[in-house]
Structure formats: C-alpha cells, structure tokens
Amino acid sequence: MSDPADVPAASEGRDGAAREPAPGGLLELLGSRGVVVCCGSGGVGKTTTAAAIGLLAAGAGLRACVVTIDPARRLADALGALDVANVPHRIPGPWPGELSAVMLDAKGTFDDLVGRYARDAAQAERILANRLYANLVSVLSGTQEYMATEKLFELHETGDFDLVVVDTPPTRNALDFLDAPRRLAGFLDNRIFRLLLTPGRAYLRAMSVATQLLLRTLSKVAGSEIVEDTIAFFQAFEGMEEGFRDRAARVETLLAEKETGFVVVAAPRRDSIDEAMFFARKLAASGHGLDAVVVNRCQPGFGSALRQGAAPAPAPVPAPRPRAVPDADAWSALRANLAEMDAVATREAAYVASLAGAARGARVITVPILDGDVHDMQGLEAVARHLAGGELPWEREQAGDRE
C-alpha cells in the first residue's frame, strides 16, 4: 500500500497558503464552497455520492446543481428524474433549498461554445455542418472532460446556484478532467493548428514539405474528402480560437480557487484505497486541496458481546417442529460467520485509517453497507444522512416542530 508520508498535506492550496476547510462535518463544508468536484475509481459509488452531496446542500437551504458525465443514467434514476438532460432539471422535494441535476451532453455543450464564439451565424453553421467536427466531438481525447469543466463553469457563472457538484470520470481520467483546460489551450497554440487556421491556400506555402507530404498521403489513404473536410473545418474555425483559449483559462482559474473543493470517493478495498492515495498525491501536486474522503460500503463492526456470550437457550417450539431449535453446530457456524465479518471490518478500518493519514487536513467519512442498492430518493437520503453525520437538516426541523 502507498506510504502516507509520500502524500503532501491536502490543506495546502495552489499558492502554498493554508487551505483549511470549515470545521465540522461535510454539511459545514458545503457552505464555504461554490464548487465540489467528486473524484474516484469506477464502481465505488461516486455518482451516488455526488447526488447525495447535492441533496445535502439543498437540505441546508442552498441552491444546488449536480452534474454527471456518467453515461449510465443512475443519477437520474436515483433522483427520480428520467428527463434530466444538458440543462438543469429541478428536482422537487421537502428540502428548504433547491436541487437540480444535469446529465452532460458533450456535443450539445460544444455546439453551444461554437455558437458563443463564432463571428456570426454563418460561421457557426459551417462548423456545425462539418463532418470532421461531428467526429471530433465524439472521439477526440479529452473532449468529454473539457466539456464537463465547461458545463461546470457555465452553471457557476450564471449565479443561479450556490453550489455546483460535479461527478467526474474514474480516478485516472479525472486527472484529465483537471488538466483539460490547459490541454485545450496547448492544442490551440500548436504550430500545425495555427498554420491550418491560415485563410485561403497560404497555409500550403507556410507548411513544411513534410507536412504537405503528410496531407497528400492522408488524401490517398483516407480519401481527399476527409482532408478537405479537415482543412475546411480549421478555416471555418479561424478567429474563434482566442475565445476558446480565454474561456479555458477562466475555467482553469475556477478549478484552482479556494471556493472549489475536491472530494475523493473510494471503496474499502486495497486497490481502491491505493487509487485514492494516488489521486490525493496528484491533486496536491497540481496545487488543489482535498477537502474530504468518502469511503463507501464499509462493513460495520458488531462488537464483542455476541462473540463472548454464551449460546442463547433455545426458545420453546411446538412438538411438530423440533428441527427449528438451533443446535450447537448451527450456533458455531453463526459465530464463525460473525468472526469473518468482524475480520473484514477490522481490515477495512485499517485501510480507512491509512487513507486518513494520507489525506491530512481532509474529512474522512465512512458510509456503511446499506440494505439495498441506491436507486431511489429514499436510498439517496440514507447516504446523505451518513455524509451529514446524522439526521438531514429538514428532518431536524420537522422533529423540532413536532416537539
């Protein structure tokens, strides 16, 4: 397992200054953040955690919006909002604040950016109708991650929400999420890209012989139409790169601000804990602070009372059902099963402790194994209670009203 000493303190910000989160549990943290980015490896309950954080924020009276780029529709199912799309969808509920959800549409977000930075409707139309553009949006590496950061920025800038919660791709791809604005800016500054933006046929005079040879080779292999579409796309893009570059810089600034918090979600397994430690190191190295770690589906401990106690006396049973009386072998099997579960709980507690040591300055919250999968609002509320460390805010208020 990774050495906790290798992980820089999570409370240090980009400028090296102390970046201590608000004291208390996750509920208190939300009031001091405008953005929360949830990261973690696949299958650890990251989408559910992001939704539960949004629910908790709404319970605290905040206007919260949850953004997921998970292609599965688990978030929409859990929230009971099957029509969640690329625009905020309001989720009704008993909370005093507001809860909305967005299922990211990368192409729709990219289309909106093209419309925003095009000189006029005609330029936007040329780009959107270009066949290369359609392929780039679906297959270009990093497009989904950058569009997620763009959607985050867009929602934050509207001022309609006090908190935007983002559900990112699995851990190592989440690093691409953080680096997406910088990589886009680097692509726009690439020499070949800038040459292809040159209007008319001047780009051929500026290109090296090797580049011209490459284009001719591509024409033979892929067809002249593909090369023509490529050239047409870059020429249609002329004049828009500055807007995209400035936007990427503003997105990167938002991710580095102190009001942006990061929550790593993990499972109580060695591989998942190692992944979380890996991300904590990368997060600190890039100048971002880790606010909280949520470890999902932890095995609860049952204490020593049952292990040390004697077998209970069998209850009286009707004569026709003598086999219902627990015998010594059955009781021994139950105690062995209890010992195994306690061993799992002990092992998982050690994993969580090692992660807590690595994520110095961050809250560490454990969510136990629930009775069933989280697929509805009731299950989501159960997760949110553990994140809050007790009752949900509106439940406390309702209890106070009854008294």
LUMFI-109567 format. One record per residue: residue in one letter; x, y, z of N, C-alpha, C, O in turn. Coordinates in steps of 0.05 Angstrom, whole numbers, plus 5000, padded with zeros to 4 digits. Layout:
BEGIN
AXYZXYZXYZXYZ...
This chain:
BEGIN
M501749765000500050005000501850255000504050245010S500850464989502350714987503050815015501550775034D505450935017506251055042504951325046505251505030P503451355068502051615073504051845074503252075068A506451795082508452015083509052135056510052355054D508451985035509052075008507052284998507452414978V504852315012502652485003502852755016502852775040P503152975000503253235012500653305027498553185021A500853495045498553575060496353675042496853845025A493953575045491753645027490753915032489254025016S491454045054490454305061492054535049491454765054E494154475033495654685020494554744993494054564977G494155004988492955094963495055144942497455094946R494255244918496055294896498255494904500455464894D497555684921499455894928501155804952502855964961G500755554962502355464985501255545011502255465032A499255715011498055815036496255595048495355415034A495755625074493955435087491155445075490155665069R489955215072487355195059485655015076484754805067E485155095101483654915119480754935113479655155111P479354715111476454715106475054805132476154805153A472454875128470854955151470854725171470654495163P470854785198470854575217468254425217466154525209G468254175227465854015228465653815206467653735195G463153725201462753515181462353635153462853865148L461453455135461153535107459053755103459253915085L457053755120454953955118456054235122455354415107E457854275141459054535145460954615122461154845115L462154415110463954475087462554595064463554775051L460054495059458654585035458054875035457955005014G457654995058457055275059459455455052459055695046S461855345051464255505044465255445017467455545010R463855295001464755224974462655294954460255274959G463555374930461755434908461755204888459855174872V463855044889464154814871465254584887467054614902V464154344882465254094894465653894871463753834857V468153804868468753604847469153334861470853304878C467553144853467652864864469352694845468752674821C471452574856473252404840473452124853472852094876G474151934837474551664847474551454825473751514802S475451214831475551004811472750904806470850974821G472450744785469750654777468650454797470050294810G465950464801464550264817464750314847464250124862V465450554856465650604885463350764895463350834919G461450824878459150984888459551284885458351444900K461251364866461851644862459451804853458952024863T457951704834455551844824453551874846452352094849T453151664861451251684884452151884905450552034915T454751884910455752074930455452364920454652534936A455952414895455552684884452652774887452052994895A450752594881447952654883447152704912445652884918A448352534930447752564959448852834970447552954987I451152924960452253174968450353404959449853594974G449353384934447453584925444953584941443853804948L443953344949441553324965442053454993440353595004L444453405004445153515030445353815029444453955047A446353925007446554215004443754335002443254545014A441954204987439254304985437954305013436354475019G438554095028437454075055438454295073437054365093A440754405067441854625083440954895073441855105083G439054895054437955145044439355265021438855495013L441355115009442855214986441455144960439954954958R442055294939441255234912443455064900445555164893A442954804897445054614888444354494861442054454855C446454444845446154314820448254094817450654144822V447453854810449253624807449653574777447753544762V452153564768452853504740454253234739456253194753T453253054722454652794719455252754689453752824672I457652634685458352564657458352254655459352144635D457352124675457051834675455051764653452751854654P455851604633453951534612451551374621449351384609A451751234644449451094655447551304667448451524674R445051234670443151424680442451374709440151404717R444451284724443851214752443151464768441351454786L444351694762443751934777440852004772439352074791A440052004747437252074741435351884754433251964764D436051624754434251424767434051474797431851474808A436351534810436351574839434751824846433451834867L434852024829433452274834430552264824428952444829G429852044811427152024800426652224778424352324775A428752294763428452494742429552374716431852424708L427852234702428652094678429152284655430452214635D428152534657428452724635430752924641430953134628V432652844659434953014663436553024637437052824625A437353264630438753304604441053494608442153524630N441853634586444253814587443554084599445354254601V441154124607440354374621439354294649438354074652P439654474669438754404696435854324697434054454686H435354104711432554004715432054014745433453894761R429954154753429354194781428053944792426253834781I429053854815428053614829426353704853427453824871P423853644853422153724876422753554901423553314898G422453674924422853524949422353694973421653924970P422553574997421853715022424053905032423654035052W426353915019428554075029427954375026426454455008P429154535043428654825042430054965019429255185011G432154845009433554964986432554864960430254794957E434254854939433554764913435554554904437954574909L434554354889436254144879435654114849433354064841S437754134833437554094804439653894795441653854809A439153774771441053584761441453634731439653714717V443953564722444653594693446053344685447953254698M445153214663446552994651448053104627446853174607L450753114629452353254609452053134581452252894577D451553314562451553244533453953394522453853634517A456153244517458653364509458353514482459253744479K456953394463456553524437454853774439455453974427G452653754455450953984459452454214471452054444464T454254154490455854364503457854484484458254724484F459054314468460954404448459554584427460554784419D457154494419455554654400454954934411455155134397D454354944437453755204449456255384449456055624445L458655264454461055414453461655524425462455754422V461155364405461555454377459755694372460655894360G457255674380455355894376456156144391455656364381R457356104414458156344430460456494418460556734418Y462456344406464856474397465056514367466956634357A463056424352463056474323462556764317461156904332R463756864296463357154288460457204282459357414288D459157004269456357044261455156764258456456564261A452556764252451056514250452156344227452156104228A453156474205454156334182456656174189456855944181Q458456284205460856144213460155904231461255684228A458355944249457455724267456255504251456655264256E454655574230453355374213455355214198455054964196R457455344188459555194173460954984191461554764182I461555064216462954884234461054654242461954414241L458654714250456854504259456154304237455554074243A456154394212455454224190457854064180457553884163N460254124190462653994180462853714191462453664215R463453514174463453244182465753184202465453014220L468053324198470253284217469453374245470153244265Y467953594246467153694273465453484288465953434311A463653364274461953154287463552924297463052824319N465652844282467352624291469152714314469652554333L470252964313471953054334470553064361471752984381V468053154361466653174386466252894399466352874423S465952694383465352424394467852264401467752094418V470052314387472452144391474952284401476752154410L475052554399477452694406478052654436476352704453S480452564443481152514470480952774487481952984479G479652754510479452984527476953154523476453334539T475553104501473153274495471153264517470153464526Q470553024526468452994547469353124573467753254586E471853094580472853214605472753514603471953654622Y473653624580473553924578470754024578470154224590M468953884564466153974564464853964592463154124598A465853774608464853764636465754014651464254134666T468354084647469254334661467854574650467354764665E467254574624465854804612462954824624462055044630K461554594626458954594638458954694667457254844676L461054604682461354694709461654994710460355134726F463455104692463855384692461355534684460655744696E459955434664457455564655455455584677454255794681L455055364692453055364713453955554736452255694748H456555554742457555724763457256014756456556184773E457756084731457656364722454856474721454456714723T452856304718450056414717449256544743447556724743G450356454765449556564791446956444801445856524821D445956244786443356124794443755914817441755834829F446255834822446655624841448855714862450755844855D448355634887450355684908452555474907454855524914L451855234897453755014897453254844872451054774866V455454794857455354604834457154364841459454394848V455954124840457353884846457753724821455953684805V460253644816460953514790461853234796463653184812D460653044781461452764782463252714759462452734736T465752644764467752614743468152324734466952144746P469752284713470352004704472051864726472751994746P472551604723474251464742476951604747477851764730T478251534769480451694780482551784760482952024758R483751604746485951684728484951864705486452034696N482451824697481352004677480552274690480452474677A480052264716479352514730481752704730481352944731L484252594728486552774725486352914698487153144696D485252784677484852914652482753134655482953344642F480853084672478753294677480053544688479453764679L481853514707483153754719485053884699485354134700D486253734682488253844663486953924636488354034619A484353874633483153914607483354204597484054244573P482854414613483154684603485954744593486254874572R487954654607490754704599491454564573492754674556R490454314570491054164546489654284522490754284500L487254394526485854524503487454774495487754824471A488454934514489955164508492555094493493355224474G493854874501496254774488495654694459497254744441F493354564455492554484428492154724410492954724387L490854934421490355174405492955324398493055464378D494955284414497555424409499455254392501655334386N498555004385500254834369500854954342499055074329R503354934333504155064308502554964284501755124267I502054694282500554584260497754694260496554764239F496554704284493854804286493655094276491855164262R495655254284495555544276496055574246494855744233L497655394234498055404205495455334191494855454170L494055134201491655044188489455254190487455254175L489755444209487755654211488255874191486556054187T490555874178491256084158489256074135488855864123P487956304129485856304108487056254080489456274076G485256194062485956144034487855904032487655714047R489655914013491555694009494355774018496355654011A494455994034497056084044498355874062500755874065Y496655704074497655514093499655324079501455224091L499155264053500955084038503755204035505655054035R503855464031506455594029507955594055510355584056A506355614077507655634104508455364114510355334130M507155154105507754884115510354784104511254854083S511554604120514054484111513354274089511054204085V515454184075515053984055513953724067512353584055A514853664092513953424105510953434111509553234109T510053664120507153694126505553664101503453534101Q506353794079504953764053504853474044502853374034L507153334048507253054040505252894057504052704047L505052964083503252824101500352854091498852664091L499653104083496953144074496352994048494152884045R498352984031497952824005497652534011496052393999T499152434031499052154039496252094051495051884045L495352264068492652234080490552234059488552084061S490852394038488852404017488652134003486552043995K490952003999491051743985489851524003488351353993V490451544029489651324047486751364056485151174055A486051604065483451654076481451774057479051774061G482551874035480752004015481052304016481352424037S480752423993481152713992478952864006479353084016E476552744008474352874022474952924051474253134062I476152724064476852754093478852984097478553144115V480852994079482853204082481553474076482153674090E479753484056478353734050476653824074476554064080D475253624086473653694110475353804132474553984147T477753684135479553774156480454064152480254224170I481254124128482154394121479854584124480154804134A477454504114475154684116474354734145473554954152F474654534162473954574190475854784203474854964216F478454754199480354934211480055214200480255414215Q479455244174478955504163476455634174476355874178A474455474178471955574189472355654218470855834228F474255534232474755584260476255844263476555944286E477355964242479056194244477756424259475356484254G479156534278478156764293476856684319476256854336M476256424323474856334347476756234368475956204391E479256184360481056054379481556224404481956124426E481556494400482156664423479956644444480556644468G477456624435475256594454475456334469475056324494F476056114455476455854468478755864488478555754510R480955994480483356004497482756154523483456074544D481456384520480756544543478856394562479056404586R476956254550474956104566476455884581475855844605A478255744568479755534581481355634605481455504626A482455874602484055994624482256064647483056024670R479856154642477956224663476955974677476555974702V476555754662475755504675477955404693477455314715E480455414683482655324699482955484725483555374746T482455744723482555914747480455834767480955824791L478055774757475855694775476555434790476155414814L477755244776478554994789480655034810480954864829A482255244808484455294827483555474850485055504869E481155584849480355774870479755624896479155384896K479955774919479455644945476555564949476055384965E474755684935471955604938471255344923469055244925T473155244909472854984895473954764913476354754919G472254574920473054354937473154094922471854064902F474753904932475053644920474453424940475453434963V472853234932472153004948472852754933471952704911V474552584946475252324934473452114946473152094970V472351944928470651734936472051464932473351424911A471951294951473451034949471750814961469750864975A472650574956471450334969473550224989475850274985P472650085010474549995030476149745021476349545035R477249754997478949544986481749654981482049894977R483649484982486449584980486849724953488149934952D485849604931486349734905485050004903486250194892S482650034914481250284913482550494931482650724924I483450404955484850584973487450684960488150924963D488850514946491350594932490650794910492150984906E488450744896487650944876487051214888487851424877A485751214911485051464925487651604934487851854932M489551454943492151574951493551694927494751904929F493451544905494751634880493551904872494952094866F490851924873489552174866490152394885490552624877A490252334911490952534931493652654926494052894929R495652484918498252594911498252774887499352984887K496752684866496652844842495153104847495853314836L493153084863491553324869493253534883493253774877A494753444903496553624918498753734900499453964902A499853564883501953644865501053854846502654024837S498453854838497454054819496454294834495454484821G496754304860496054544875493254554885492354774893H491754334884489054334893488854204920490454024927G486954284937486654174963484553964965482453994951L484953764980483053554984481353615009482453625031D478753645006477053725028475953485043475753495068A475353265029474053035043474552785027475052785003V474552565042474652295030472152145040471652135064V470752025022468351865028468951575021469451514998V468851395041469351115036466650975038465350965059N465750865016463050745013463050445019465050305016R460750355028460150065031462049935051463149725045C462450065074464149955094462649735111460349765116Q464149525118462949315135462749415163464849495175P460449425175460249515203461349305222461349065216G462349395245463249215266460949155285459349335291F460848915295458548835312459348815342457748725358G461848895348462648885376463248605386463248415370S463948585412464848335423462648195439463147965449A460348315443458348195460457447925451457347735467L456847895425455947635416458247435415457847195420R460647525409462947335408463547215435464146985437Q463247385456463947295483461647165498462047015517G459247215489456847105503456446805497457446695478A454946685515454346405511452146375492450646565487A451846145481449646095462446946125477446646025499P445046275465442546315478440946055480441245875464A439346035502437745795505435645785483434445995477P435245555472433245535450430445595461429645515482A428945745445426245815452424445565450424945395433P422345555467420445335465419145325437418445535426V418845085426417645065400415544845401415744665417P413644855384411544645383412944375376414944365361A411744165386412843895381413243825352415243705345P411343905334411643825306414143955292414843865270R415444155304417644295290420144285307421344495313P421144055315423444045332426044135317427944225330R426144125290428544205276429044505277431144595270A427044665285427444955286429145035309430145265310V429744855329431344925351434344935342435344745331P435645165347438445185338440244985353440144975378D441844835339443644645353446444765355446944985345A448144625367450844725372452344775346453844975345D451944615326453344645301452444905287454045055276A449744955287448745195275449745445289450545635276W449745435316450745665331453645715325454545945323S455245495323458045525317458545655290460345815286A456845575270457045685244456445985244457746135230L454446065259453646345261455946505273456546725264R457146395294459346545307461746565289463146765289A462246355273464446365254463946575233465746725224N461446595224460746805205461147075216462047255203L460347115242460747365255463647435257464447665253A465347245263468247295265469347375238471047555237E468347255217469347335190468547625184470147775173M466047695190465147975185466748175202467348395192D467348095227468948275243471748305233472948515234A472848085221475548095210475548285186477348445182V473448275169473148455146473048745156474348915145A471348785177471049055187473749165198474349405194T475248995211477849075222479749145199481249345201R479848975179481649025156480849285142482649445135E478249325137477349575124477949815141478750025130A477749795167478350025184481250105182481950335183A483049905178485849955175486350105148487950285147Y484950015127485150155101484350445104485650625093V482050485117480950755120482950935136483351165130A484150815157486050965174488451045157489551265161S489450865140491750935123491051155104492751335099L488651155093487751365075487451635090488151845080A486451615115486151855131488851975137489152225137G490851805141493551915146494652045121496252235123A493951945098494952065073493552325066494852515056A490952335072489352575065489252765089487152825099R491652855097491753025120490253285116490453405095G488653365136487053605134484353565122482753755121A483753325112481253275098479453105117480452945133R476853155115474952995130474952705118475152675094V474652505135474352235126471652135136471152115160I469852065117467151985124466751705113467351645090T465651525130465051255121462051215118460551315135V461251085097458451015093458250715093459550575077P456650595112456550305114455050175091453650315076I455249915090453649765071450649805077449849765100L449149885058446249935062444749675056445749475046D442149675063440449445060440149365030439649135023G440249565013439849514984441349724968442449914979D441349694941442549884923441050154924438650164929V442550364920441350634920440250684892441750734873H437650674889436450714863434050904865432650944845D433551014888431251204891431951414912434151414924M430151604916430651824934431051724963432651844978Q429651514971429951414998432851315003434051375024G433951174983436651074986438651304986440651305001L438051504969439851744968439851894995441951995003E437551915007437352045033438951885054440152005072A438951625052440451465071443451525069444851545090V444451545045447251615041447851905052449851945065A446052085046446352365054446452385085447952555096R444952215099444952225128447752155139448752275158H449051965126451751895135453752115128455552165144L453352245106455152475099454752705118456652845124A452252735129451652945148452452865176452653035194G452852605181453452515207451052495226451252495250G448652465214446252445230443752505213443652435190E441852635226439452705212439952915190441853065192L438252915170438353115149437253375161435553365178P438153605151437253865162434253895164433253985185W432753825143429953865145428553665163426353725174E429853435168428753245187428953355215427153315232R431153485221431553605248429453825253428353855274E429053985232427054195234424254085238422654195255Q423553875224420953755227420653635255418453645267A422753505266422653395293422253615313420853585333G423653845309423254075327420454185327419354265347D419254185303416454285301414554105316412654195329R415053835315413353655330413553685360411553645374E415953755369416253795398414954055407414954115430
